[in-house]
Amino acid sequence: MTNYTKLPAILLLADGTVYHGKAAGKIGTTTGEICFNTGMTGYQEIFTDPSYFAQIMVTTNAHIGNYGIHKDETESENIKIAGLVCKNYNIGFSRKEASESIQDYFQNENIVGISDIDTRALVRHIRNKGAMNAIISSEITDLDELKSKLAEVPSMDGLELSSKVSTKTPYFYGSPEATYKIAALDLGIKKNILRNFDARDIYVQVFPAKTTFEEMDKWGADGYFISNGPGDPSAMPYAIETVTKILAADKPLFGICLGHQLLAEANGIGTMKMFNGHRGLNHPVKNIIKNHCEVTSQNHGFGVIPEDVRKSDKVEITHINLNDQSIEGIRVKGKKAFSVQYHPESSPGPHDSRYLFDDFIDMIKGELAW
């Protein structure tokens, strides 16, 4: 285990609020939009979720690192968060299957964090003030210098990020002998989405974010998947065009998270930056088609504009959030296309919503009764 000394560190928010704590991970400075996740477990999956790219993560669970790092519990090839804020940063870990400590993991991947923060007070502040940019430093103590660096960080509103985390070249996942073929547009896709497809006898070709529909269509897929990912959907005209063309070709389409927002944009429905967003493992969602509730895993800072959805004659609502009545799912009238805002692959999180992958297969087979 790497030697670790708790040096002083500073967290500065864009509104001028300052928190003093201890260094976690690499000694250095990092910036990003600060957000919080209320999940009680799954920190490694959260760290590696591409949807968190360019964001500083506040974990509300008091202990982070206590069960170490396991090579099979990643959602991408490396850590995607910009930094970590936590209460207790546990170097020692209790799980014998773990391969390394969180400190070794962060140092190897050059991740800067801060611990020994009153995360309850911090989360209450963010909930009241809304999402904002922040800076963490364990090397700079001058607040004026930190403020100057923080002022240079762009707003997440209007930021295109998916092309930064997407695969650079197409690749395959699953068995070539599978019954169905799916073309997936990688805007920041999570590994567990691919695992769920593979478990359902689906062979997936994953395409870079800016691949055109014409290029994807050459493979002759049975259906199309639009993935989750970071950034502002309205800043992604290339992806909106791809989704629009998939719909025009009347191909089966399933979207998750950012894919949900892009399906909305392709149907003339606007998206918005949320005050805080939804990030956690226990968000209640009602499926109004099947009249049941599911506990869902969520991670998004943008959403579709509810008024636009309700006024639209192109889509209908399938799922709503029972906390704030936001739109959690839509389907396109007269098309084989649907999407959800939350994460049915749920890594981490409950498995209530994995039926949506089965619904997609039924749609491809022409057996989905809506």
N, C-alpha and C positions, 0 to 999 in steps of 0.2 A: 504494500500500500504506500502511495506517495506521501512524503512528509507534508504536513498541513499545519500552517499557523494562521490563526484567525486574525488577520489584519483588519483595520478599520475600513469601512466602505460607506458610500453615500448613494442614496436614491433621491433624485430630484425630479419632480413632476413639472409639466409645462405650466401649471398654474402657480408655481413657486414653492409648493409644499416640499419640505425636506425631511427625509428619514435617515437616521444614522444606524448602521448595523455592522456586520462583519462580512469580510470577503468570503465568497463561495466560488469554487471553480478557479478558472484562470485569473491571475491578477491583470487587470486591464480596465477598459471602458467600453460600454456598449449602449446602444440607443434603440428605440422602437416604440410602438404603441403599447401602452400598458393595459393588460386585461387580466381577468381572474377566472379560475376554473374551480368549481365547487366539488369536484369528484374526490372520493375518499381513497381511491386507489388508481393504479394505471399511470403513474407519473412518467414512466419511460415511453409508453405509447403516446402520451401527450407531447413529450419533448420532441418526438420524431414525426409528428403529424405535420405534413407540409402546409396545411391550412394555417398553422401558427407562424409561418415565415414572417420575419420582420416585427414580431411581437414579443414583448417582455411579459413573461407568465408569472402571475401571482397565484400560488397554490394555497387554498384555504385550509386544506388538511394540515395539521400541526407538524407532522413528521414526514420529511421527504428524504429518500435515500435509505430508509431503514431495512428494505429487503433487497438492496443492491441492484445490480444491472445484469440482465440476462440477454444473451445474443438473439434469442427468438422473439423477444417482446418489442420489436421495432416496427414502425409503420412506414419507414423509408430508410434509405441507406445511411443517413446521419442525422444529427440533431438539427431541428429546424427553428426552434425558438431563438430569439435574439438574446435572451437573458432570463434569469430566474430570480424570483423574490420569494422567500419562504421564512417560516418561523424557526423550525429546528432542522438544521442541515446535518443529517446523520451519516458520518463517514463509515462507522462500523455497520455491518449488515448481518441479518439473522438467517438468511437463506443459503443453504449449502450449494444449491444449484447456480447461484449467482457467480459470475465470472470476475467481477470487479466492483469497486466502490463507485459511488456517484462522483466523488472527487477525481478519481482517476479518469472516469468517463468524460467529465467536463474538461479536465486539463488536456486530454488527448484530442478533444474536438474544439478546443479554444473557446469555451463558453464561460462568460462572465456572469456572476450572480452575487446576490447579497442575502444574508441570513440574519437571524436574531432581530427581525422586524416584527412589530405588532401588526400582523396581517389582518386581524379583525378590524382594527382602526383604519388601515389602508383600504381594505375592501369597502368599508362604509363610506369612505371619502370618494372612491371611484364611483360607487353606486349613486352618490348624490351629485357629483360633478360631471359624470360621464367619461367616456373613453378619451384619453389624451396621450400625447407622447411623453416619454420619460427617458432618463439617462441613469445608468449605474456606473460607478467608478470606484475602484480600489487602488487607483494610482494618482488620481487628481483630487485634491482637497479644497481647491479654490472654487467657491460657488460661482463667481463671475465667469470663470473659464468654462465651467460646466454649463451654465446658462447659454453661453455663446455657442457651444457645440450643440446643445439641444435645439437652439433656434434654427439650425441648419437641417434638421430632420424633416422630411416631407410628411404632409398629412396622409393618412391612409385613404382618405376621401379622394377619389380620382386616380389612385395608384394601381397600375397594372403589375401584377407580381407572378402570375401563373407561369409565364414563359421563363422565369428565373428558377423554378423548381421542377418543371416538367422534364421528362426524359428528352435527350437530344436526338436519339434514334429510336425507331420502332423496335419493339421486342414482343416475344410471345410468353404467355403464361398458361399452364395447364397441359392437357394431353391433346396432341393432334388428332387422336381418334375419338375425341368427344363428339357428342351428338349435335351440339350447336356451336356456332361461331359468333363472337361478339367483338365489335370494333370499339375500343375504349379511347376517348379523348382524354389524355392525361393533363389535367390542369393542376395537379398536386395530389394524385391518386394515392390512397392508403393501401398497404399490402393486404389488409384483411378484406377489402372489397374483392380483390383478385382471388383470395382464398375462398370466399363465398361463391364466386362464380365457378371456380374449379370444383368445389364440392357438389355442384349441381350439374356436372357433366357439360361444362362450357369451356371452350378453348378461346382464349382472349388474345387479340393483338392490340397492344397498347401503342398509341400514336402520340407524337409530340403535340404540344398545345396548339401550334399554329398550322397543323395539317388541315388541308382543305377537305371538304366532303368528297370531292372528286377523287382525291388520292386514297381516302379511306374506303371508298366504295369499290375500288379495284379488287379488294380482297374478297368481295362477295359475302360479307357478313350477314347473319340472320337478324341482327339487331345492333343498336348503337347505345353506348353508355357515355354520359357526360359526367365527369368526376367532380369531386370536391376540390378546393384549392383556395389560395389566399388572394387578397386584394379586392378591388372594386369591380363588380361585374359590368358596370356601365362603361368602364374603360377598356373593354375587351371586344371591340367591333368584329375582330377576326373570328372569335368563338360564337358570337351572336349570328354571324353570317353562316357558319357551319351548321349550327342548330336549325336555322331557318331552312337551309337546303335539305337537311335530313327530313324535316317535316314536309317540305314540298314533295319529296320523293316518296312520302307515305311509308317510311320505314319505322319499325318498332324502336322506341326510344325511352330510356330511363335515365333520370338525372338525380344526383344527390348533392345537397348543399349548394355549392356554387353552380352546379349543373341545374339545380332547381331555379335559381335566379336567372340563369341564362335562358332557360325555357320560357320563363316569364317575359324577359326582354324580347325574345324572338316573336312573342305574341303581342307586342305593343304595351306590355305592362312594365311600369317603372320599378326601379329598385332604390333603396335608401340606406344611408349609414344609420345604424341603430345607436341609441343613446349609450348602451353598454353591450348589447348583444347577448347571446345565450351560450354559456360554456359550462358543461357539467354532465352528470350521468343520470339525473333523475328528473328530467323535464317531462311533465305529463302532456300527452298529445291525444286528442280524440280523433279517431277515424270515423268521420260522419257518414261514410258509405256503409260500413259494417257495424256502426254504432257500438264501438268498443274503445276503451282507453288503453294506451300503451305508455310505458315508462321508457324514455328515450335518452340517447346520448347526443349531445349537441355541441357545436363549435362554429359559431358564425357571428360576425360583426355587422353584416349587411342582411337585408331582408327585402322581400317584395312589398310594394306599397298596397296595403289592404284595400283601400278605396279603388285602386285601379283594377284589382282582381274582381271585386264585386260588381264593377261597372262593365267588365269585359263580356263580350258575347262569344269569345273564342275559347275560354277555359272555364272550368268549374272547380270549386274548392272541394278537396277530399279530406284534408286534415287541418285541425286548428290547435293552437297551443292553449291549454287550459289555464295557464298563468296570466297571459296578457292578450289572448285572443288573436295573436298574430297568425299569419297564414303558414301552415306547415306542409301543405301538399296541394298539388293541382293536377288535373288531367286536361288534355286538349280535346275539345269536342270534335268528333268526326275523325280523329287521328288515333294512332296506336302510340300514344305518348303520355307519360306521367312523370312526376318528380316529387321529392320530399326535401324539406329543408334540413331535417335532422340526419343522423347517421345510423341506418339500420345494420350496418356491419359491426357497429358497437364494439370497438376495440380502443379503449375499455368501455364497459357499460353493459346494460341488460340486453337480452336477446329477444325482447318482445316484438321487434319490427322486422325480423329477418324474413318474414313471409313475403316481403316486398320483392325479394329476389325470385321467389317462386311465382309471384304475380307476373314478373317480367317474362319468365319462361312461358307461362300460360298465355301471355299476350303474343309472344312469338309463334306459339302453336295455334293461335286463334281460339283458345279455350277460355280466355278471361271474360267472365260475365260481369259487365259493368252496367 
